[in-house]
């Protein structure tokens, strides 16, 4: 309304304001427990499930399953009702008279109502029928009264009945465990080149170009008219990057799961064709989000920086096989439906075996502007190269400026790192976040993030903190020491900072 969004909640939902949110952002919270797919959850009992039907509504970034074909809206609703993960279903008949059904799951993000843009859509919002809790308690009261007033004979019958119910529930529990097993993350699947060529319609819709190849959007058929959007990377430099390591890398990547990593779903290894199939990230790259027309909220940028740090911590220290990414930059950070950061391409860099702590440098990898200095020296390449690149990305998140564009557009050819340190050293961080009132009102946290970034971009790798320490500093778990100036570091200052241990 008047160029601004107006928040509304559907029936069976209530307004909710996030505590301590300086932006006072409003969202909607269901008046009933969200579906959890537990064994005795309300969503597993058709008698307790109901839908409200609305028109001209949509949640474009929350769908996880898509079906098309010849069916009516009631079939779409029933498919959502039989799926414990489904929170809503959107039904739409296109101009070719083909029915489309999108299943949505919580959280329902970026919902919108429009009588023009969404004209013709029918939404079925799932909710728990009212009165279920009171009815449940009345049943318990009735059973207890019956037990207290019944005869011995009836009590024996009740005991036998309870035993029968116990056996029934035990069997149902076993079936539930089988269901959970069937819903477990699928293993990495092998695809043929023809399957992926069909999924991308001949590799037509290009999503981006990276150092290892081109990425295309595709749709995979999962059976029963069910489809899934994916991102398919067509590798261009397999032989040069190590042909013999391809299958090893794929198997390792497929076993690496973290909420801040892009998940590998499958691959193709057919002659000269080698492709990787990833889950599709609907909100694109951090570069497009950060350097676009509108400036993302300060709190959102803070959370993105922390998410990247946690993802790198997992790659460096917590997963079974350690990784050095070697090319951390905004273009390789993707955003999921909730704008949470997901690190991509982490498996295409040189892998570290579990007992190793260093990787042998064959040639420089990465992107100019995010390179650590040791790429240009004879120093060994360690996980600290990712720490350096993260420091540059963190500075970009703070000021919403590309380090490469900043250096090219600066008359004095001043690097973003030098400008950040000068602003910090002279108490002028307000200039570093110019035109960003949210950040200016949180200048202490801005200072802390700049200090962390300066530690990350130190020339001496031993002075850079580990990514685990970085995440702890960003979360205020440990204090941030005063950082020295990057690229102007000498042995005397190194001695004076010997007490600082990362």
C-alpha positions in Angstrom: 0.0 0.0 0.0 1.5 3.4 -1.1 4.7 1.7 -2.1 5.1 -0.2 1.2 4.2 -3.7 2.2 1.2 -4.1 4.6 1.4 -7.1 6.8 -1.7 -9.3 7.1 -2.2 -12.7 8.7 -4.6 -15.4 7.4 -7.2 -17.0 9.6 -5.8 -19.2 12.4 -2.6 -17.0 12.5 -1.7 -14.1 14.8 0.7 -11.2 14.6 4.1 -11.6 16.2 6.8 -9.0 16.7 10.4 -10.4 17.1 11.7 -9.3 20.6 14.6 -6.8 20.5 14.2 -6.2 16.8 15.2 -2.6 16.1 13.2 -2.7 12.9 10.1 -3.8 14.7 9.4 -6.3 11.9 6.1 -8.1 12.1 5.4 -11.7 11.1 2.6 -14.2 11.5 2.7 -17.1 13.9 0.2 -20.0 13.7 -2.3 -20.4 16.5 -1.7 -24.1 16.5 1.5 -26.3 16.8 3.3 -26.3 13.4 3.4 -29.7 11.6 6.4 -31.7 13.0 5.9 -35.2 11.5 6.1 -36.8 14.9 4.5 -40.1 15.4 1.4 -38.8 17.2 1.4 -35.3 15.6 -2.0 -33.8 14.8 -1.0 -33.5 11.1 -0.8 -37.3 10.9 -4.5 -37.7 11.7 -6.9 -36.7 8.9 -9.7 -36.2 11.4 -7.7 -33.3 13.0 -6.6 -31.7 9.7 -8.5 -28.9 8.0 -7.9 -26.3 5.3 -8.9 -22.8 4.6 -9.3 -21.9 1.0 -8.1 -18.5 -0.2 -7.5 -17.0 -3.6 -4.9 -14.7 -5.1 -2.3 -15.7 -2.4 1.2 -17.1 -3.0 4.5 -17.8 -1.1 6.9 -17.9 -4.1 10.0 -19.0 -2.1 8.6 -21.8 0.1 7.7 -24.6 -2.3 9.6 -27.9 -2.0 7.6 -30.1 -4.4 5.8 -29.4 -7.7 3.3 -31.6 -9.5 1.5 -31.0 -12.8 -1.0 -32.9 -14.9 -4.7 -33.5 -15.2 -6.3 -33.2 -11.7 -8.6 -30.8 -9.8 -8.0 -28.6 -6.8 -9.3 -31.2 -4.4 -6.5 -33.6 -5.5 -3.9 -30.9 -4.8 -5.4 -30.3 -1.3 -5.5 -34.1 -0.6 -1.8 -34.4 -1.5 -0.9 -31.7 1.0 -3.2 -33.3 3.6 -1.3 -36.6 3.2 2.1 -35.0 3.6 3.1 -34.2 7.2 5.7 -31.6 5.9 3.1 -29.6 3.9 1.9 -26.4 5.4 0.0 -25.1 2.3 -0.7 -26.0 -1.3 -1.1 -23.6 -4.2 -3.3 -24.8 -7.1 -3.2 -23.1 -10.5 -4.4 -24.0 -14.0 -2.2 -22.5 -16.8 -3.3 -21.3 -20.2 -2.7 -24.8 -21.6 -5.3 -26.1 -19.2 -2.6 -28.0 -17.2 -3.1 -28.2 -13.5 -0.2 -27.2 -11.3 0.2 -27.9 -7.6 3.0 -26.5 -5.4 3.5 -27.8 -1.9 4.8 -25.3 0.6 6.5 -25.9 4.0 7.3 -23.7 7.0 8.4 -21.1 7.2 6.1 -19.5 4.7 8.4 -16.7 3.5 7.6 -13.5 1.5 3.9 -14.2 1.1 1.9 -11.8 -0.9 -1.7 -11.0 -1.8 -2.5 -9.5 -5.2 -5.7 -9.5 -7.3 -3.7 -9.0 -10.5 -0.3 -10.7 -10.3 -1.6 -13.9 -8.6 -4.9 -13.9 -10.3 -6.3 -17.5 -10.6 -4.3 -19.1 -7.8 -6.1 -21.1 -5.1 -4.3 -21.6 -1.8 -5.2 -24.3 0.7 -3.7 -23.4 4.2 -3.5 -26.4 6.5 -4.4 -25.9 10.2 -5.4 -28.0 13.2 -9.2 -28.2 13.8 -10.3 -26.2 16.8 -11.3 -28.0 20.0 -8.9 -31.0 19.6 -7.2 -30.3 22.9 -10.4 -30.0 24.9 -11.8 -33.1 23.2 -8.7 -35.0 24.1 -8.9 -34.0 27.8 -12.6 -35.0 27.8 -11.7 -38.4 26.5 -9.2 -38.8 29.3 -11.8 -37.8 31.9 -14.4 -40.2 30.5 -11.9 -43.1 30.6 -10.8 -42.4 34.2 -14.5 -42.1 35.4 -15.3 -45.4 33.6 -12.3 -47.2 35.2 -13.2 -46.0 38.7 -16.9 -47.0 38.4 -16.6 -50.3 36.5 -16.7 -53.8 37.8 -13.7 -56.2 38.0 -14.9 -57.9 34.8 -14.9 -54.7 32.9 -11.5 -53.8 34.3 -10.2 -57.1 32.9 -11.6 -56.2 29.5 -10.0 -52.8 29.7 -6.6 -54.3 30.6 -6.9 -56.6 27.5 -8.0 -53.6 25.5 -5.0 -51.5 26.7 -2.7 -54.4 25.8 -4.2 -54.5 22.3 -3.8 -50.7 22.0 -0.2 -51.0 23.1 0.6 -53.6 20.5 -1.1 -51.5 17.9 0.9 -48.4 18.8 4.1 -50.4 18.9 3.4 -51.6 15.4 2.6 -48.0 14.3 5.8 -46.8 15.9 7.8 -49.3 13.8 6.0 -48.1 10.7 6.8 -44.5 11.7 10.5 -45.4 12.1 10.4 -46.9 8.6 8.8 -43.6 7.3 11.5 -41.5 9.0 14.2 -43.7 7.4 12.5 -43.2 4.0 12.6 -39.5 4.5 16.3 -39.4 5.4 18.6 -37.4 3.2 19.1 -39.2 -0.1 22.5 -40.3 -1.2 24.4 -38.8 -4.1 22.9 -40.2 -7.3 24.6 -40.9 -10.6 22.9 -39.4 -13.7 23.4 -39.9 -17.3 24.3 -37.0 -19.6 21.0 -37.4 -21.5 19.1 -37.1 -18.2 20.8 -33.8 -17.3 20.5 -32.5 -20.8 16.8 -33.1 -20.7 16.5 -31.6 -17.2 18.1 -28.4 -18.5 16.3 -28.4 -21.9 19.6 -28.5 -23.6 21.5 -26.3 -21.1 19.5 -23.2 -22.0 18.8 -21.4 -18.7 22.2 -20.3 -17.5 22.5 -19.2 -13.8 26.2 -18.2 -13.8 29.8 -18.8 -14.8 32.5 -19.9 -12.3 36.1 -20.8 -12.3 35.3 -24.5 -12.8 32.4 -24.3 -15.3 28.9 -23.0 -16.1 25.8 -23.4 -13.9 22.4 -24.1 -15.4 18.9 -24.3 -13.9 17.2 -27.7 -14.3 14.1 -29.6 -13.3 14.4 -33.3 -12.3 11.5 -35.7 -12.6 11.1 -37.6 -9.2 8.2 -39.8 -10.3 4.4 -39.5 -9.9 4.5 -36.2 -11.8 6.7 -34.7 -9.0 9.5 -32.3 -10.0 12.5 -30.7 -8.2 14.4 -27.6 -9.2 18.2 -28.1 -9.3 21.4 -26.2 -10.3 23.6 -28.2 -12.6 27.3 -27.3 -12.9 28.9 -28.3 -16.2 32.6 -28.7 -15.5 34.9 -27.3 -18.1 38.3 -28.0 -16.6 38.1 -31.5 -15.3 41.3 -32.8 -16.8 43.3 -29.7 -15.8 41.9 -29.7 -12.2 42.5 -33.4 -11.6 40.5 -36.0 -13.5 41.5 -38.9 -11.2 40.2 -37.1 -8.2 36.7 -36.5 -9.6 34.9 -39.5 -8.1 36.7 -39.2 -4.8 35.7 -35.6 -4.5 32.1 -36.4 -5.4 31.8 -39.1 -2.8 33.3 -36.9 -0.1 31.1 -33.9 -1.0 28.0 -36.0 -0.9 28.7 -36.9 2.7 29.2 -33.3 3.8 26.1 -31.7 5.1 25.7 -28.4 7.0 23.0 -25.7 7.0 25.5 -23.2 5.5 26.7 -25.4 2.7 25.0 -26.0 -0.7 24.1 -29.7 -0.8 25.3 -32.0 -3.6 22.4 -34.2 -4.9 24.1 -36.0 -7.8 26.7 -36.1 -10.5 27.4 -37.3 -14.1 30.7 -39.1 -15.0 30.3 -40.1 -18.6 33.2 -39.9 -20.9 34.3 -36.3 -21.3 31.1 -35.1 -19.6 31.4 -34.4 -15.9 28.6 -32.5 -14.2 27.5 -31.9 -10.6 23.8 -31.5 -9.5 23.2 -29.2 -6.6 20.1 -28.1 -4.7 18.7 -24.9 -6.3 19.0 -21.7 -4.3 16.1 -19.4 -5.2 17.6 -16.1 -4.0 20.8 -16.2 -6.1 24.2 -15.1 -5.0 25.3 -12.9 -2.2 27.0 -10.6 -4.8 23.7 -9.8 -6.5 22.0 -9.3 -3.1 24.7 -7.2 -1.5 25.8 -5.0 -4.5 22.3 -4.5 -5.9 20.1 -1.4 -6.0 18.7 -1.7 -2.5 20.9 -2.1 0.6 20.1 -5.2 2.7 19.3 -4.6 6.4 22.2 -4.4 8.7 21.0 -7.2 11.0 20.5 -9.4 8.0 24.1 -8.7 6.8 25.4 -9.6 10.3 23.6 -12.9 10.3 24.9 -13.7 6.8 28.5 -13.0 7.9 28.1 -15.3 10.9 26.5 -18.0 8.8 29.5 -17.9 6.4 31.9 -18.2 9.3 30.1 -21.2 10.7 30.1 -22.9 7.3 33.8 -22.4 6.9 34.4 -23.6 10.5 32.6 -26.8 9.6 34.7 -27.3 6.5 38.0 -26.6 8.3 37.5 -28.4 11.6 34.2 -30.2 12.1 33.5 -32.5 9.1 35.2 -35.9 8.6 37.2 -34.7 5.7 38.7 -31.2 5.9 38.4 -28.8 3.0 40.2 -25.7 1.9 37.8 -23.7 -0.3 40.4 -21.5 -1.9 37.9 -19.2 -3.6 35.6 -17.5 -1.0 33.9 -14.5 -2.5 30.3 -13.2 -2.7 29.7 -15.0 -6.0 30.3 -18.3 -4.3 27.9 -17.6 -1.4 24.3 -18.4 -2.3 21.2 -17.5 -0.5 18.4 -20.0 0.3 14.6 -19.3 0.6 15.2 -17.6 4.0 18.3 -15.6 2.7 20.6 -17.8 4.8 24.1 -18.1 3.3 25.2 -21.3 1.7 28.8 -21.8 0.6 29.1 -23.4 -2.9 32.0 -25.0 -4.8 33.7 -26.1 -1.6 34.3 -29.6 -2.9 36.1 -28.4 -6.1 39.2 -27.1 -4.4 42.1 -29.2 -3.2 40.9 -31.7 -0.5 42.7 -32.2 2.7 42.9 -35.8 4.0 41.8 -36.2 7.6 45.4 -36.5 9.0 46.7 -33.5 7.0 46.8 -29.9 8.0 48.2 -28.4 4.8 47.7 -28.7 1.1 50.4 -28.6 -1.5 50.1 -25.6 -3.7 50.1 -26.6 -7.4 49.0 -23.2 -8.8 47.2 -20.1 -7.5 43.4 -20.6 -7.2 40.9 -18.0 -6.3 39.9 -14.5 -7.4 42.0 -11.3 -7.5 40.9 -9.1 -4.6 40.3 -12.0 -2.3 43.7 -13.7 -2.7 45.8 -14.3 0.4 49.4 -13.0 0.1 50.8 -16.5 0.4 49.5 -17.4 -3.0 52.2 -15.2 -4.5 55.0 -16.5 -2.2 56.6 -19.9 -1.5 54.6 -20.2 1.7 52.5 -23.3 2.2 48.8 -23.0 1.6 46.6 -23.6 4.7 43.1 -23.0 5.7 44.2 -19.5 6.6 43.7 -18.5 2.9 40.0 -18.9 3.4 40.2 -16.8 6.6 41.8 -14.0 4.5 39.1 -14.1 1.8 36.4 -14.2 4.5 37.9 -11.0 6.0 37.5 -9.2 2.6 33.9 -10.5 2.3 33.1 -9.4 5.9 34.3 -5.9 5.0 32.1 -5.9 1.9 29.1 -7.0 4.1 29.7 -4.1 6.5 29.9 -1.3 3.9 28.0 -3.0 1.0 30.8 -2.2 -1.4 32.7 -4.5 -3.7 36.4 -4.6 -2.9 37.2 -4.9 -6.6 34.9 -2.1 -7.7 36.2 0.1 -4.8 39.8 -0.3 -5.9 39.1 0.4 -9.5 36.9 3.5 -8.8 39.2 5.0 -6.2 41.5 7.8 -7.5 44.2 7.0 -5.0 44.0 3.3 -5.8 43.3 2.7 -2.1 42.2 -0.9 -1.3 39.1 -1.5 0.7 41.2 -3.1 3.5 43.3 0.1 3.9 40.3 2.3 3.9 38.6 0.1 6.5 41.7 0.3 8.8 42.0 4.1 8.4 38.4 4.6 9.3 38.8 2.3 12.3 42.1 3.8 13.4 40.9 7.4 13.3 37.5 6.7 14.8 35.6 7.5 11.5 33.7 4.2 11.0 30.6 6.3 10.4 32.2 7.1 7.0 32.7 3.4 6.3 28.9 2.8 6.7 27.8 6.0 5.1 24.1 6.4 4.3 23.3 3.3 6.5 21.4 4.6 9.5 20.8 1.1 10.9 24.6 0.4 11.0 25.3 3.9 12.4 22.9 3.2 15.3 24.9 0.0 16.0 28.4 1.5 15.6 29.9 -0.6 18.4 29.0 -3.8 16.6 30.3 -2.3 13.3 33.6 -1.6 15.1 33.8 -5.2 16.4 33.1 -6.6 12.9 35.7 -4.3 11.3 38.3 -5.4 13.9 37.5 -9.1 13.2 37.9 -8.5 9.5 41.3 -6.7 10.0 42.6 -9.7 12.0 41.5 -12.0 9.1 43.4 -10.0 6.4 46.8 -9.9 8.2 49.7 -10.7 5.8 51.1 -13.2 8.3 48.9 -16.3 8.2 49.9 -17.2 11.8 48.3 -14.0 13.0 45.0 -14.7 11.4 42.4 -16.4 13.7 40.9 -19.7 12.8 37.4 -19.6 11.5 36.1 -21.1 14.7 37.7 -18.2 16.6 36.2 -15.8 14.1 32.7 -17.2 14.7 33.2 -16.9 18.4 34.3 -13.3 18.2 31.3 -12.4 16.0 29.0 -14.1 18.6 30.7 -12.2 21.5 31.9 -15.5 23.0 35.5 -14.2 23.1 36.8 -10.7 23.1 38.4 -9.1 20.0 42.0 -7.9 20.6 43.2 -4.6 19.0 44.4 -5.5 15.5 47.5 -4.2 13.8 47.5 -2.6 10.4 47.4 -5.1 7.5 50.2 -5.0 4.9 52.4 -2.8 7.1 53.5 -5.5 9.6 57.1 -5.8 10.8 58.9 -8.2 13.0 59.0 -5.8 16.0 55.2 -5.6 16.0 55.0 -9.4 15.6 57.0 -9.7 18.8 54.7 -7.2 20.6 51.6 -9.3 19.6 53.1 -12.6 20.6 50.6 -12.8 23.5 47.7 -12.7 21.1 46.9 -16.4 20.3 44.4 -17.6 17.8 
